[in-house]
Amino acid sequence: MADVNVYSSRQEALIKPLLDQFSEQTGIQVNLVTGADDALISRLQLEGDKSPADLLITADAGRLHRAKDAGLFAALQSDAVNELVPANLRDVDDQWVGLTQRARPIFYAKGRVNPDEIDSYSDLTDSKWAGRICIRSSSNIYNQSLIASMVETEGEASALAFAEGLVANLARPPAGGDTDQLKAAAAGVCDIAVANTYYFGRLMTSDKESDQKVAESLGVIWPNQQGRGTHVNISGIGLTKASKNADEAVQLIEFMLTPEAQTWYSEVNNEYPVVEGIEPSQALQSLGSFKADSVNLTALGENNQRAVELMDQAGWR
C-alpha cells in the first residue's frame, strides 16, 4: 500500500498523534516533514514535479493562497469534503480546504475596559483608546488577512481608515507574537489586545499558574456581531500537484474531518472544528458563542497584496 507524505507547518506534537491514528486504522504509512509555513512553500516550488509531498498543511488562508498562486496544488475531488466543510472555508477552485478554525477577536483587561464600549473592530480607532492597544506587526499574515477581509466586505477606504486609526492608538510599536500581546495587556502595558483564540486557549489550559492568571485577567469581545461577524481564519490542507499517492492523500483529508479527529484537534490545539455540529473544547466554549464572518476565505489571499499596501500606507510597521 502507498505511503502519504505530508509537509506541515504544525508542530509535530500537534498533528502526529492524529496521523498515527490514521495509519493504525488504514495501514497507510504517513511520513511527516515539519517546517515553517513559507519555507515549506518554497521547498515545494524548488522540488517541482519531483517533490515527494502529497499534502501541504499550513496556517492561514493567505498562505494557502500563496501555494495555490504558485501552482502547487491540484484540484481536490471529494464529495465527503464538500459535504462536511462549509463553502466559505473551502477554496472556490477546490485547491484547499480548512481543517480547523480560529477567530481573531478583541481581548480586554478586566477592570480597565468596559466591554460595552466596543462593538466592532472599527471602534478601536476611537481616540479614547489612544495609547491603549497592543497588536503584532503588519508583516504577520494573521493581521494581513484581517485587513484583507475588511477590503472584501467593507472596501479599501474603510480598511485604510481602520489601519490608520489603529496605528494612532497603539500603546507601543508592534513586537512579538499574539501571546506577547495578551501578556502585555494583562501586565498593564496596554488595555486591549487583538489575538487569535487558540493563543488565549493555550494560556487558559497551560500548566503554568502565571499563564492561567493572564487568561483570568482578560475578557473577550466578539466584534461585528450586528454586522458581518468576527473575523475567522483556518489551518488548511491542499493536495499537491506533484502527489504520487493522491487517492490515499484524499483519504487522509477525509479522516481529518471525522468527528473524532475534529474533536481531538479542538481539544489539543484549542481551535474550532470546521465541521458543523461538533462541539469545541471546554476552554473555547467558556468564551461563549459568536457570529463568524461568512466571507469566503479565498478572498483573504486574493486581497493580501492590497491589504499589505494599505497597512504600509497607514504606517503600520
C-alpha positions in Angstrom: 0.0 0.0 0.0 1.2 3.5 -0.8 2.6 5.9 1.8 1.3 9.5 2.2 3.9 12.3 2.6 2.8 15.3 4.4 4.6 18.7 4.6 3.2 20.5 7.7 3.8 23.8 9.5 2.0 22.4 12.5 4.3 21.3 15.3 4.8 17.5 15.3 3.1 17.1 18.7 0.0 18.9 17.4 -0.6 16.6 14.4 1.5 13.4 14.6 -0.9 11.5 17.0 -3.7 12.1 14.5 -1.6 10.8 11.6 -0.6 7.8 13.6 -4.2 7.0 14.3 -5.0 7.2 10.6 -2.1 4.7 9.9 -3.5 2.3 12.6 -6.9 2.4 11.0 -6.0 2.1 7.4 -2.5 0.6 7.2 -1.3 3.6 5.2 2.0 4.9 6.4 2.2 8.7 6.8 5.6 10.4 6.6 5.7 13.8 8.2 8.0 16.7 7.4 7.5 19.8 9.6 8.8 23.3 9.0 7.9 27.0 8.8 5.0 27.9 6.5 6.7 29.9 3.9 9.8 27.7 3.9 7.7 24.6 3.1 6.0 26.5 0.2 9.4 27.5 -1.1 10.6 23.9 -0.8 7.7 22.7 -2.8 8.5 25.2 -5.5 12.1 24.1 -5.7 11.2 20.5 -5.8 8.7 20.9 -8.5 7.2 17.7 -10.1 9.9 15.7 -8.2 8.5 16.7 -4.8 7.7 13.7 -2.6 5.0 15.7 -0.9 1.3 14.6 -1.3 -0.2 17.1 1.1 0.7 20.6 2.4 -0.8 21.7 5.8 -0.3 25.3 6.7 -2.0 28.0 8.8 -4.0 30.9 7.3 -5.9 31.1 4.1 -3.5 33.8 2.9 -0.6 31.3 2.9 -2.8 28.6 1.3 -3.4 31.1 -1.5 0.3 31.7 -1.9 0.7 28.0 -2.6 -2.3 28.0 -4.9 -1.0 31.0 -6.8 2.4 29.3 -7.2 0.6 26.4 -8.9 1.5 23.9 -6.2 -2.0 22.4 -5.7 -4.2 20.0 -7.7 -8.0 20.2 -7.5 -9.4 18.3 -4.6 -12.1 15.9 -5.7 -14.1 14.7 -2.7 -17.9 14.7 -2.2 -17.3 14.0 1.5 -15.1 17.1 1.9 -17.7 19.3 0.1 -20.5 18.0 2.2 -18.7 18.3 5.6 -16.9 21.7 5.2 -18.9 24.9 4.6 -18.2 26.5 1.3 -16.7 29.7 2.8 -14.0 27.5 4.4 -13.0 25.9 1.1 -11.2 27.4 -1.9 -13.5 28.5 -4.6 -11.5 26.4 -7.1 -11.2 23.3 -4.7 -7.5 23.9 -4.3 -7.5 23.7 -0.5 -9.9 23.0 2.4 -10.0 24.2 6.0 -9.2 21.7 8.8 -9.7 23.9 11.8 -10.9 27.4 12.5 -9.6 30.2 14.7 -11.2 33.5 15.4 -9.4 36.9 15.8 -11.4 38.8 18.4 -10.6 41.6 20.8 -9.3 40.9 24.3 -9.6 43.5 27.1 -8.2 43.9 30.6 -10.9 43.4 33.1 -11.5 46.4 35.3 -9.8 48.8 32.9 -12.1 48.4 29.9 -15.8 48.4 29.8 -16.6 45.8 27.1 -19.9 47.5 26.3 -17.8 50.4 24.7 -16.6 48.1 21.9 -19.0 46.6 19.3 -16.8 46.4 16.2 -13.2 46.4 15.1 -13.7 50.0 13.9 -14.4 51.1 17.5 -10.7 50.5 18.2 -10.0 53.7 16.1 -11.8 55.9 18.6 -9.4 58.4 20.3 -10.4 57.1 23.7 -8.2 54.1 23.1 -5.1 56.2 22.3 -2.0 54.5 23.8 -4.1 51.5 24.9 -3.9 48.9 22.2 -1.4 46.1 21.5 -1.2 44.2 18.2 1.6 42.4 16.4 3.2 43.8 13.2 1.9 44.3 9.7 4.2 41.6 8.5 2.1 39.0 10.3 -0.2 37.0 8.0 -3.0 37.0 10.6 -3.2 40.8 10.6 -2.8 40.9 6.8 -5.8 38.5 6.5 -7.8 40.6 8.9 -7.3 43.7 6.7 -7.9 41.6 3.6 -11.3 40.6 5.0 -12.1 44.2 5.6 -11.2 45.1 2.0 -13.6 42.4 0.8 -16.5 43.2 3.0 -16.2 47.0 3.7 -14.0 48.3 0.9 -10.5 49.7 0.7 -11.3 53.1 2.2 -12.8 51.6 5.3 -9.9 49.2 5.7 -7.4 52.0 5.4 -9.3 54.1 7.9 -9.2 51.2 10.4 -5.5 50.7 9.9 -4.7 54.4 10.3 -6.9 54.7 13.4 -5.4 51.6 15.0 -1.9 52.7 14.4 -2.7 56.1 16.1 -3.9 54.2 19.2 -1.1 51.8 19.7 0.5 51.6 23.2 3.9 50.6 21.7 5.4 49.7 18.4 4.3 46.2 17.3 6.6 43.5 18.7 6.3 39.8 19.4 3.5 37.3 18.8 -0.1 37.1 19.8 0.8 35.6 23.2 3.0 38.6 23.9 0.1 41.0 23.1 -2.1 39.2 25.6 0.6 39.2 28.3 1.2 42.9 27.7 -2.5 43.6 28.2 -2.5 41.6 31.4 0.6 43.4 32.7 -0.8 46.9 32.0 1.3 47.8 29.0 -1.9 48.2 27.2 -5.6 47.6 27.9 -6.7 45.9 24.7 -5.1 43.2 22.5 -6.0 41.6 19.2 -5.1 37.9 19.1 -6.2 34.6 17.7 -8.4 32.5 20.0 -6.0 29.5 20.2 -3.3 31.6 21.8 -5.7 32.5 24.5 -6.8 28.9 24.8 -3.2 27.9 25.4 -2.9 30.3 28.3 -6.2 29.1 29.8 -5.1 25.4 29.7 -1.4 26.0 30.5 0.2 24.1 33.4 1.8 27.4 34.4 -0.1 29.4 37.0 1.3 32.6 35.5 -0.3 31.8 32.2 -3.6 31.0 33.8 -3.5 34.3 35.6 -3.0 36.2 32.3 -6.1 34.5 30.9 -8.1 35.1 34.0 -7.3 38.9 33.9 -8.6 39.2 30.3 -12.1 39.1 28.8 -13.1 38.6 25.2 -15.2 40.8 22.9 -16.7 39.3 19.8 -16.7 42.3 17.3 -19.1 43.0 14.5 -21.9 40.8 15.9 -24.5 43.1 14.4 -22.8 43.1 11.0 -20.5 40.8 9.1 -19.4 38.9 12.2 -16.0 38.3 13.9 -13.1 37.6 11.5 -12.2 33.9 11.3 -9.4 32.0 9.6 -8.2 28.4 9.2 -5.4 26.0 9.2 -5.9 24.1 6.0 -4.7 21.4 3.6 -4.1 21.1 -0.1 -3.3 18.2 -2.4 0.0 18.8 -4.2 0.2 18.8 -7.9 3.2 16.5 -7.6 1.4 13.9 -5.5 2.1 10.3 -6.4 -0.5 9.0 -3.9 -3.5 11.2 -4.4 -6.2 8.6 -3.5 -4.5 7.8 -0.2 -3.9 11.5 0.4 -7.6 12.4 -0.1 -8.4 9.5 2.3 -6.3 11.2 4.9 -8.0 14.6 4.4 -11.4 12.9 4.8 -10.2 11.2 8.0 -9.1 14.6 9.4 -12.7 15.8 9.0 -14.2 12.9 11.0 -15.9 13.8 14.4 -13.1 12.0 16.3 -10.3 13.9 14.5 -12.1 17.3 14.7 -12.7 16.8 18.4 -9.1 15.9 19.0 -7.9 19.0 17.1 -10.2 21.2 19.2 -9.0 19.7 22.5 -5.3 19.7 21.7 -4.9 22.8 19.6 -7.7 24.9 21.1 -9.2 25.5 17.7 -12.7 25.4 16.5 -13.9 22.5 14.3 -14.7 23.3 10.7 -17.4 20.5 10.6 -20.7 21.9 11.8 -22.3 20.2 14.8 -19.1 19.2 16.5 -18.6 20.9 19.9 -15.4 22.9 20.5 -13.2 22.3 23.6 -14.5 23.3 27.0 -12.0 26.1 27.1 -13.3 27.6 23.9 -16.9 27.0 24.9 -16.2 29.1 28.0 -15.5 32.1 25.8 -19.2 32.0 24.6 -20.7 31.6 21.2 -20.3 34.2 18.4 -21.3 35.0 14.8 -18.4 34.4 12.5 -17.8 36.3 9.3 -19.0 34.1 6.4 -16.9 35.7 3.7 -15.2 33.0 1.5 -11.6 32.8 2.8 -10.3 32.6 -0.8 -10.7 36.4 -0.7 -8.1 36.7 2.1 -5.4 35.5 -0.3 -6.7 37.4 -3.3 -6.7 40.7 -1.3 -3.4 40.1 0.5 -1.2 42.3 -1.6 -3.7 45.2 -1.4 -4.0 44.7 2.3 -0.3 44.9 2.8 -0.2 48.1 0.7 -2.9 49.7 2.8 -1.1 48.7 6.1 2.1 50.3 4.8 0.2 53.4 3.8 -1.2 53.6 7.3 2.3 53.4 8.9 1.6 50.0 10.4 5.1 48.6 11.0 
